[in-house]
Amino acid sequence: MYYCGKYPIIEKKTLAKGVYSYIIDADEPADEAQPGQFAMISAPNYTLRRPISICGIDKERGTLRFVFEVRGKGTEEIASLTEGESLDVLAPLGNGFRIPDGKKIVVVGGGIGVPPLLGISRCSGELCTAILGFRDYSKIILEDEFRENGSETILCTDDGSVGQKGLVTFPLAEVLEKGETAAVMACGPTPMLKAVVKMCELYKVPCQVSLEQRMGCGVGACVTCSCLTVRNGKEFYSRVCKDGPVFNAEEVKFDG
């Protein structure tokens, strides 16, 4: 079930240049939400809503958190809102991550693909290893919060300014080599997802991926966000908003 309404902004923070965090008072959507789901948020003066992943869920407080990057005029308008104003939100939408109970997992995030993984870290705590990739020091977000959840947190930067230099697949291979990982969950740029999936195939570890796609309605009606998938040997188009955004990795045809 999803809800549509205007919910008050109770906290706004700037996490990095062009990256903002909002917490809204939204009791009913928060009660239904799960890590990996998303919302369609209305930008002032624009007709089409913008899809933004849910970063945090606090069912006790009845709040949802969104962390997003300004990528155009729509998200720029959303970023202009302040505490005390309201976000026009349709949420929670889509299918989230399936988190195994009591087992070690790894989350792999790249850039603005990191926020949807924070909820997994909160649920799994010390059982979660977070491998987070960013372009450079100035782009790093949410690292401290993963650590506060008790998750081992490994940073990678393209330029080596912080943490390990290079791709997230290097530390991922080191973790999977131990043979203790029950599942990998990833969100980020498509080239990163493809590399993570190949690594998981090599080590025979189940993998879930959260896809980013341009969306129109967010509820499966317009079919704008279709992607090629395969199931039981048959190829067909799935809707990222309705059937995803989280898919089992083996179902996604990245080169389709």
C-alpha positions as CSV (number, residue, x, y, z in Angstrom):
1,M,0.0,0.0,0.0
2,Y,1.2,3.5,-0.8
3,Y,0.1,6.9,0.3
4,C,-0.1,10.3,-1.3
5,G,0.1,13.5,0.7
6,K,1.9,16.6,1.8
7,Y,4.2,15.9,4.7
8,P,6.1,18.4,6.8
9,I,9.8,18.6,6.6
10,I,11.2,18.4,10.1
11,E,14.9,18.3,9.2
12,K,17.0,19.5,6.2
13,K,20.8,19.1,5.9
14,T,23.4,19.6,3.3
15,L,25.6,16.5,3.1
16,A,27.9,17.5,0.2
17,K,27.8,20.0,-2.6
18,G,24.4,19.5,-4.3
19,V,23.4,16.6,-2.0
20,Y,20.6,17.1,0.5
21,S,19.0,15.1,3.3
22,Y,15.3,15.6,4.2
23,I,13.4,14.0,7.1
24,I,9.6,14.2,6.9
25,D,6.9,13.4,9.4
26,A,5.0,10.7,7.5
27,D,3.5,8.2,9.9
28,E,1.5,5.9,7.6
29,P,4.1,5.7,4.7
30,A,6.9,5.1,7.3
31,D,4.9,2.2,8.8
32,E,4.6,0.5,5.4
33,A,8.1,1.3,4.0
34,Q,11.0,-1.2,3.6
35,P,14.7,-0.6,2.7
36,G,15.1,-0.3,-1.1
37,Q,11.7,1.2,-1.8
38,F,11.4,4.7,-3.2
39,A,9.0,7.7,-3.4
40,M,7.8,9.9,-6.2
41,I,8.2,13.5,-5.0
42,S,6.6,16.5,-6.5
43,A,8.8,19.5,-7.5
44,P,7.2,22.9,-7.0
45,N,6.1,24.3,-10.4
46,Y,6.6,21.0,-12.2
47,T,4.0,18.5,-13.3
48,L,6.0,15.2,-13.2
49,R,7.2,13.9,-9.9
50,R,10.9,12.8,-9.3
51,P,11.8,9.3,-8.1
52,I,13.9,9.5,-5.0
53,S,15.0,6.5,-3.0
54,I,14.1,6.1,0.7
55,C,17.3,6.4,2.8
56,G,15.9,6.0,6.3
57,I,12.8,4.6,7.9
58,D,11.9,5.2,11.6
59,K,8.7,3.4,12.3
60,E,8.7,4.5,16.0
61,R,8.9,8.2,15.1
62,G,6.9,7.9,12.0
63,T,9.5,9.5,9.7
64,L,11.0,8.9,6.3
65,R,14.4,10.2,5.1
66,F,15.4,11.1,1.6
67,V,18.9,11.8,0.4
68,F,19.2,13.1,-3.1
69,E,21.5,14.9,-5.5
70,V,20.5,17.9,-7.5
71,R,20.6,16.8,-11.2
72,G,18.2,19.2,-12.9
73,K,15.7,21.9,-12.4
74,G,13.1,19.6,-10.7
75,T,15.5,18.4,-8.0
76,E,16.8,21.9,-7.7
77,E,13.2,23.0,-6.9
78,I,12.8,20.3,-4.3
79,A,16.2,21.3,-2.8
80,S,14.8,24.9,-2.4
81,L,12.3,23.7,0.2
82,T,13.0,24.4,3.9
83,E,12.1,23.0,7.3
84,G,8.5,23.7,8.1
85,E,7.4,23.5,4.5
86,S,5.9,20.2,3.1
87,L,7.0,17.6,0.6
88,D,4.3,16.3,-1.7
89,V,5.1,12.6,-1.6
90,L,3.8,9.4,-3.1
91,A,5.3,6.5,-1.1
92,P,6.4,3.8,-0.4
93,L,6.7,2.4,-4.0
94,G,8.2,-0.6,-5.6
95,N,9.9,-3.7,-4.1
96,G,12.7,-3.4,-1.7
97,F,15.7,-5.6,-0.7
98,R,15.1,-9.0,0.8
99,I,17.4,-9.1,3.8
100,P,18.3,-12.6,5.2
101,D,17.9,-12.8,9.0
102,G,21.0,-13.5,11.1
103,K,23.4,-13.9,8.1
104,K,26.4,-11.9,7.0
105,I,25.7,-9.7,4.0
106,V,27.6,-7.1,1.9
107,V,26.1,-3.9,0.5
108,V,27.9,-2.2,-2.3
109,G,27.0,1.4,-3.2
110,G,28.3,3.9,-5.7
111,G,27.8,7.7,-5.3
112,I,24.2,8.6,-4.9
113,G,23.4,4.8,-4.9
114,V,24.7,4.7,-1.3
115,P,21.6,6.2,0.5
116,P,19.2,3.3,-0.3
117,L,21.6,0.9,1.4
118,L,21.7,2.6,4.7
119,G,18.4,1.0,5.8
120,I,20.0,-2.4,5.3
121,S,22.9,-1.5,7.5
122,R,20.5,-0.3,10.2
123,C,18.7,-3.6,10.1
124,S,21.7,-5.9,10.0
125,G,24.3,-3.9,12.0
126,E,27.5,-5.9,12.6
127,L,26.4,-8.5,10.2
128,C,26.7,-6.0,7.3
129,T,29.8,-5.0,5.5
130,A,29.4,-1.8,3.5
131,I,31.6,-1.1,0.5
132,L,31.1,2.5,-0.6
133,G,32.6,4.1,-3.7
134,F,32.9,7.8,-4.5
135,R,34.7,9.9,-7.0
136,D,36.7,11.8,-4.4
137,Y,36.7,13.0,-0.8
138,S,34.2,15.8,-1.4
139,K,31.6,13.4,-2.6
140,I,31.6,11.1,0.5
141,I,28.2,10.9,2.3
142,L,26.8,8.8,5.1
143,E,30.0,7.0,6.0
144,D,29.7,7.8,9.7
145,E,26.1,6.5,9.8
146,F,27.1,3.1,8.4
147,R,29.8,2.9,11.1
148,E,27.3,4.0,13.8
149,N,25.1,1.1,12.8
150,G,28.0,-1.3,13.6
151,S,28.7,-2.1,10.0
152,E,32.3,-2.6,8.8
153,T,32.7,0.2,6.3
154,I,35.2,0.2,3.5
155,L,35.6,3.4,1.4
156,C,36.9,3.5,-2.2
157,T,37.6,6.7,-4.2
158,D,38.5,7.0,-7.8
159,D,41.5,9.3,-7.0
160,G,42.6,7.5,-3.8
161,S,42.0,10.7,-1.7
162,V,40.3,8.5,1.0
163,G,40.3,4.8,1.5
164,Q,41.2,2.4,-1.2
165,K,42.0,3.7,-4.7
166,G,40.0,2.2,-7.4
167,L,36.9,0.0,-8.0
168,V,34.6,-1.4,-5.3
169,T,35.1,-4.8,-6.8
170,F,38.6,-5.1,-5.3
171,P,37.5,-5.1,-1.6
172,L,34.4,-7.0,-2.6
173,A,36.5,-9.9,-3.9
174,E,38.5,-9.9,-0.6
175,V,35.3,-10.1,1.4
176,L,33.7,-12.8,-0.7
177,E,37.0,-14.8,-0.7
178,K,36.3,-15.5,3.0
179,G,33.2,-17.5,2.1
180,E,31.0,-16.1,4.8
181,T,28.7,-13.9,2.8
182,A,25.0,-15.0,2.3
183,A,24.0,-12.2,0.0
184,V,25.3,-9.0,-1.8
185,M,23.0,-6.0,-2.3
186,A,24.1,-3.2,-4.7
187,C,23.0,0.1,-5.9
188,G,24.8,2.5,-8.1
189,P,25.9,3.2,-11.7
190,T,25.2,0.5,-14.3
191,P,28.9,-0.3,-15.0
192,M,29.4,-0.8,-11.2
193,L,26.4,-3.1,-11.0
194,K,27.6,-5.2,-13.9
195,A,31.0,-5.6,-12.3
196,V,29.5,-6.5,-8.9
197,V,27.2,-9.1,-10.5
198,K,30.1,-10.7,-12.3
199,M,32.1,-10.9,-9.1
200,C,29.1,-12.5,-7.3
201,E,28.7,-15.0,-10.1
202,L,32.4,-15.9,-9.7
203,Y,32.0,-16.6,-6.0
204,K,28.5,-18.1,-6.4
205,V,26.9,-15.6,-3.9
206,P,23.3,-14.4,-4.5
207,C,23.1,-10.8,-5.5
208,Q,20.3,-8.2,-5.6
209,V,20.6,-5.0,-7.6
210,S,18.6,-1.8,-7.3
211,L,18.1,-0.2,-10.8
212,E,17.9,3.5,-11.5
213,Q,15.6,4.3,-14.5
214,R,13.8,7.4,-15.8
215,M,10.2,7.2,-14.5
216,G,6.9,8.9,-15.3
217,C,4.2,7.7,-12.9
218,G,6.1,5.4,-10.4
219,V,3.2,2.9,-10.2
220,G,3.6,0.9,-13.3
221,A,1.0,2.6,-15.5
222,C,3.1,4.5,-18.1
223,V,5.7,1.8,-18.8
224,T,8.4,4.5,-19.2
225,C,10.8,2.7,-16.9
226,S,10.8,-0.8,-18.6
227,C,14.0,-2.9,-18.6
228,L,14.8,-6.2,-20.2
229,T,14.7,-9.2,-17.8
230,V,14.8,-12.9,-18.0
231,R,13.0,-15.5,-16.0
232,N,12.6,-19.3,-16.5
233,G,14.6,-18.9,-19.7
234,K,12.2,-16.3,-21.2
235,E,13.0,-12.7,-21.9
236,F,10.4,-10.0,-21.1
237,Y,10.2,-6.3,-20.2
238,S,9.7,-5.5,-16.5
239,R,8.8,-2.2,-15.0
240,V,11.5,-0.9,-12.7
241,C,9.0,1.1,-10.6
242,K,6.5,-1.7,-10.1
243,D,8.5,-5.0,-10.5
244,G,11.7,-3.4,-9.0
245,P,13.6,-1.3,-8.4
246,V,15.3,-4.3,-6.6
247,F,15.8,-7.4,-8.8
248,N,17.6,-10.6,-8.4
249,A,20.8,-10.0,-10.4
250,E,20.4,-13.1,-12.6
251,E,17.1,-11.7,-13.9
252,V,18.5,-8.5,-15.3
253,K,19.8,-8.2,-18.9
254,F,22.2,-5.4,-18.5
255,D,23.2,-5.5,-22.2
256,G,19.6,-5.8,-23.4
